[in-house]
Amino acid sequence: MNKLTSSVIAICLATLAVAANAEEVSDRSWYVSPFGSFLHPGGDRQGLNGWGAGMAVGKVINQQFNMELRGFWQNYQHKGDFFPGQTDLMGGTLDVQYYLLRDTFSPYLVAGVGGMHTSAKYPALDAKYRESSFIFETGLGTTYGLAEHFLLRADVRYRLDTMPGSADSVTKQVFFANKNVLNDLVLNLGFVIPF
């Protein structure tokens, strides 16, 4: 058997292995993923740590990539006595996940783009602030298979929020330390149910 023949056989076997693996993945290519969130607002938000929840619907594209549509709600309290109040964040992102490997333990990188609605309430001032914005998220995470159709999942994300860029100068100075972009850190913990 010459080198060309052995190379062709090796390529054919590799192609069959990839096809078989892709067939296994496609059997469970759609999934839902409910999650809870811990929010650490950036300092310019002048907020305390908060909590939230959300749901994602995703599709396994191939061995390396998933795509997801996610919706979330998060809430945090404001710091200090001068502006007591709370803020609700509601939004969604379209995510792409790149899996470094697929196994029981499957680490991945994630990037997402979407929109968010911010609703802040300041009862002491009888004031409310509402604004919609674009958000961008990037981070890393992992899934861990507990059973064939049940996986734990956790990821940590860095979020950029463009909301202050559209606020008037007084609002930016009072509520956002006159910044054009806000930064948050979000830790998500949930599970994945393929169907």
N, C-alpha and C positions, 0 to 999 in steps of 0.2 A: 504494500500500500504506500503510494507516494505522498508527499507533503500536501499536494493540492487536494487529493481525495480525502485525506484525514481532516484538512481544514474545512472542506465542504460538509463533511459529516458532523464536525464540531459545531459549525454554524447552524445546521439543520436541527441538531439536538438542543442548542441554545434557544432557537426560535420556537421550538415545540414547548420547551420549559416555560418561556415567557408567555406564550399563548395559553398554556394550561393555567399558569398563575393568574393571568388576566381574566380567564374564565371564572376562576374561583372568586376573584375580587368582584367581578360583575354580578355574581349571584347575590351579593349584599352591597350593591353600589350606592343605594340611597340610605340615609339615616337621619334620625332626629337627635338633638343633643341639648337637653335642658341644663342650665348651670346657675350657680350663685356667684356673686361678685363681691370682692372687697376693693373699695376705691380709696386710693390715697391721692387727694387733689393736690395739684401743684400749688406752691406758695402764693402765686398771684391770684388764686381763687379765694384766698383768705377763708378756707374751710377746713373742717375737721374730717377725719376718716369717715367713710360711709359704706353703705351696703347696697346690694341690688340683686337682680335676677334677670334671666333671659332665656331665649330658646333659639336654636339654630336648626336649619334644615340643610343637609349637605349631600354631595355626591362624590364618590370616589371616581376620579378620572382615569388614573392608572396607578402604578406602583409608587410613583413619586408625588402625585398631586391630588388634592381634594379642592373642591370649591364649595363655599357655604354662603348662605344668606342668613344673617343673624339679626335678631331684635333684642333690645335690652332696656331696662329701667334701672336707674341708680339714684340714691338720695344721700345728701350730706348736710350737716349743720354748719352754720357760720361761726367763725371764731369771735371771741370777745363780747363785750357788753354794748359796744357802740352800735353795731348793726346785727342784733340777734335775728336769726331767721334760718331758713332752710332752702335748699335748692334741689329740684328734681331734674334729672337728665333722662330723656327718652330718645332712642334713636335706633339706627340699624347700619350694618356694614355688609359689603360684599367682600368675602375673604378668599384668599388663595393660600393653601397650606402646602409646604414642600416637605415631604417626609424623607428623613435621612435613611431610614430603613423601616420595613414593615415586619413586625414580629410581636411577641407578647408585649414587649416594651418598645414603643414606636415614637421616638422623638421627632419633632417637626419645627420648622420655621413658619411664621405666619405674617402676612401683610394684608391690610384691609383699607378700604375707602368707603365713606358713607356720609350720613347726615345725622344731626342731633338737634333736639329742641331743648333749650334750657329755660326753666321756669323757676325764678327766685322770688321768695316772699320775705318781706321784712315787716312783721306786724307792728313793731315799735314805731316805724315810720309811716305805717299804713301805705307801704309801697310794694309794687310788684315789678319784676323785670322779666320779659320774655324775649327770646331771640332764637333763631335757627341758624345753623352753621354747617360747614363741611368739617369732617373729621378724618384723620389718617391714623392708622394703628400699625404697629409692628411689634413682633415679639417672638417668643419661643414657648414650646409646650411639649407635652407627651400624652400618649394614651397607654393604658395598661389593661390588657385583656383579662377579665375575671372569669368570663364564660364565652361561649361561641357567639352569643348575640348580646353581650353586655360588656362595655369597656368603661373604665374610669378615665377621666380626662382632666388635665390641668394645664393652664397656660398663664403667662404673665405678659402684659402688653404695655407699651408706651404709647400714649395718645397725644396727638396734636389737635387742638380745637381752634378753628379760625374765628370763633364768635366775637371776640373783642374788636377784631378788625372792622366789623360792621356797626359797632356801637358808637354813639356820639361821644364827644370828647369829655363831657362831664361824667357820663356813666363810666367810661374807661378809667378816669382818674379816681373816682370814688370806689368803684367795685372791683376793678381789675388792675390796679397799680399802673394804669396807663399803658398796658401791654397790648400788642397786636395778636399774639398767639398764646393760648393757655396749654399747659402740659400736665398730664395726669398719668398715674401708674395704676393699672387695673390687674388684679389677680382673679382668674376665673377657675372655678372647680365644679365639675359636673360629671355627666356620663354620656355615653354614646350607645344608641340602640339602632342597629342596622335592621332594615326591613326589605 
